[in-house]
Amino acid sequence: MTTTKPSLVQKSARNNAAWCAVMSRTHGVPGEFGAQAWAAPVRTPLYHPDAVTLLPGADPAGVVGRIDLTTPGATVKDSFADLDLTAAGFRVLFEAEWIHRPAGPPTAFSGVPWEVAEDPDSLRAWAHAWDGGDGNADLFRPALLDDPGTFLLTARAADGTVTAGAVASRGEGGPGEDARGGSVLGLSNVFARDGGADAAWPGALDAAHRLFPGLPVVGYEHGEDLDTARRHGFTPAGPLRVWLHG
């Protein structure tokens, strides 16, 4: 049976929310899955929303009421692009598309197979390569290594230098839980020190296929990164918006 796009969006949203929950926990931020959204009561780590809607038609007041609006920078990932949060003091920060790629290897990859970072030194090297000197490498903390649904995919040069990477996340949260072993594999934070995402996607997809050969890959992108993902076999599954308070 072919998976419908609405179903893909819902699976993608739950996978993304589970990843946000993992990242938040590593920073000591609690979060909770509800019937309509995952949300955290205090500010989440950089680049991660305070709430992610899990179903279309979520109640705006119910979602906003679960996050902190007193501290600047509150964000809501409107997974189905169907909320209007302007009355609550939000504006659209950006719009994007959920993306989907059927299970299978990349069309072409002849490089050295990527590995999974398994110790704090490897994680630190991955984070500094991802950061590129912007000062945010500490976003990725060693506690990530303890999460069974998270994999920091890593490409290395002959001298051991990290040249590219991505995060693979298998969680698919549900009400009251942060479930592992979901039916999709999320790929995010795809980067390469040279050549950008175009250079990174083949290796990341090869690693994802070797880890979980039967799982389709999901994520979200916008702008040029969406065009890049299309070149590597992804198709859009549905729109999303990220709202910023203030």
Residue pairs with C-beta under 8 A, 6 or more apart in sequence:
3 11
3 216
5 237
5 238
6 56
6 238
8 98
8 100
8 184
8 218
8 237
8 238
9 79
9 80
9 98
9 237
9 238
10 54
10 55
10 79
11 172
11 182
11 183
11 184
11 218
12 79
12 98
12 100
12 184
12 186
12 218
12 219
12 220
12 237
13 52
13 53
13 54
13 77
13 79
13 80
13 98
13 240
14 54
14 172
14 173
14 174
14 182
15 169
15 170
15 171
15 172
15 182
15 184
15 185
15 186
15 218
16 52
16 77
16 79
16 186
16 188
16 219
16 220
17 33
17 37
17 38
17 52
17 54
17 77
17 173
18 38
18 149
18 169
18 171
18 172
18 173
18 178
18 179
18 182
19 150
19 167
19 169
19 171
19 186
19 188
20 31
20 38
20 44
20 48
20 49
20 52
20 77
21 31
21 33
21 38
21 171
21 173
21 178
22 144
22 147
22 149
22 150
22 169
22 171
22 178
23 44
23 45
23 48
23 139
23 144
24 30
24 31
24 40
24 44
24 45
24 48
25 31
25 143
26 45
26 141
26 143
26 144
26 147
27 44
27 45
27 141
29 40
29 42
29 43
29 44
29 45
30 40
30 41
30 42
31 38
31 39
31 40
31 44
32 38
32 39
32 40
32 66
32 176
33 54
33 173
33 174
33 175
33 176
33 177
33 178
34 54
34 66
34 175
35 54
35 55
35 175
36 53
36 54
36 55
36 58
36 59
36 62
36 63
37 51
37 52
37 53
37 54
37 58
37 62
37 63
37 66
38 51
38 52
38 54
38 173
39 50
39 51
39 52
39 63
39 66
39 67
40 50
40 51
40 67
41 66
41 67
41 68
42 68
42 71
43 50
43 68
43 71
43 73
43 74
44 50
44 75
45 139
46 136
46 139
47 139
49 75
49 76
49 77
49 242
50 67
50 68
50 74
50 75
50 76
51 63
51 64
51 66
51 67
51 75
51 76
51 77
52 76
52 77
52 79
53 63
53 76
53 77
53 78
53 79
53 80
53 83
54 79
54 173
55 80
56 80
56 82
57 80
57 82
58 80
58 82
58 83
60 83
60 84
60 85
60 87
60 88
61 88
63 76
63 83
64 76
64 85
64 88
64 90
67 74
67 76
68 74
69 88
69 89
69 245
72 245
72 246
73 244
73 245
73 246
74 90
74 244
74 245
74 246
75 93
75 242
75 243
75 244
75 245
76 83
76 85
76 90
76 242
76 243
77 240
77 241
77 242
78 85
78 240
78 241
78 242
78 243
79 98
79 240
80 238
80 239
80 240
81 95
81 238
81 239
81 240
81 241
83 241
83 243
85 243
88 245
89 245
89 246
90 243
90 244
90 245
91 243
91 244
92 241
92 242
92 243
92 244
93 241
93 242
93 243
93 244
94 222
94 241
94 242
95 222
95 239
95 240
95 241
95 242
96 220
96 221
96 222
96 226
96 239
96 240
96 241
96 242
97 220
97 221
97 222
97 226
97 236
97 237
97 238
97 239
97 240
98 218
98 219
98 220
98 236
98 237
98 238
98 239
98 240
99 218
99 219
99 220
99 221
99 226
99 229
99 234
99 235
99 236
99 237
100 216
100 217
100 218
100 234
100 235
100 236
100 237
101 205
101 216
101 217
101 218
101 232
101 233
101 234
101 235
102 216
102 233
103 209
103 213
103 214
103 215
103 216
103 217
104 209
105 205
105 206
105 209
106 201
106 202
106 205
106 206
106 209
106 232
106 233
107 202
107 232
107 233
108 202
109 202
109 203
109 205
109 206
111 155
111 202
111 203
112 155
112 156
113 203
113 206
113 207
113 210
114 153
114 154
114 155
114 164
114 165
114 203
114 204
114 206
114 207
115 153
115 154
115 156
115 207
116 151
116 152
116 153
116 154
116 207
116 211
117 123
117 125
117 126
117 145
117 152
117 153
117 154
118 145
119 145
120 142
120 145
122 152
122 154
123 140
123 142
123 144
123 145
123 152
124 137
125 154
125 161
125 162
126 140
126 152
126 154
126 162
126 165
127 137
127 138
127 139
127 140
128 137
128 162
129 161
129 162
129 163
129 164
129 165
129 191
129 193
130 137
130 140
130 165
130 189
130 191
131 137
131 139
132 191
132 193
140 152
144 150
144 152
148 180
149 169
149 170
149 171
149 180
149 181
149 182
150 167
150 168
150 169
150 170
150 171
151 167
151 168
151 169
151 170
151 211
152 165
152 166
152 167
152 168
153 165
153 166
153 167
153 168
153 203
153 204
153 207
153 208
154 162
154 164
154 165
155 162
155 163
155 164
155 165
155 192
155 200
155 203
156 162
156 163
157 163
162 193
163 192
163 193
163 194
164 191
164 192
164 193
164 199
164 200
164 203
164 204
165 189
165 190
165 191
165 200
165 204
166 187
166 188
166 189
166 190
166 191
166 200
166 204
166 207
167 186
167 187
167 188
167 189
168 185
168 186
168 187
168 204
168 207
168 208
168 211
168 212
169 185
169 186
169 188
170 180
170 181
170 182
170 185
170 186
170 212
170 215
171 178
171 179
171 180
171 182
171 186
172 179
172 180
172 181
172 182
172 183
172 184
173 179
183 215
184 215
184 216
184 217
184 218
185 208
185 211
185 212
185 215
185 216
185 217
185 218
186 217
186 218
186 219
187 204
187 205
187 208
187 217
187 218
187 219
188 219
190 197
190 200
190 201
190 204
190 219
191 197
191 200
192 198
192 199
192 200
196 228
197 225
197 228
197 229
198 228
198 231
198 232
201 228
201 229
201 231
201 232
202 232
205 217
205 232
205 233
208 215
208 217
217 234
218 237
219 229
219 234
220 240
221 228
221 229
221 234
226 236
230 236
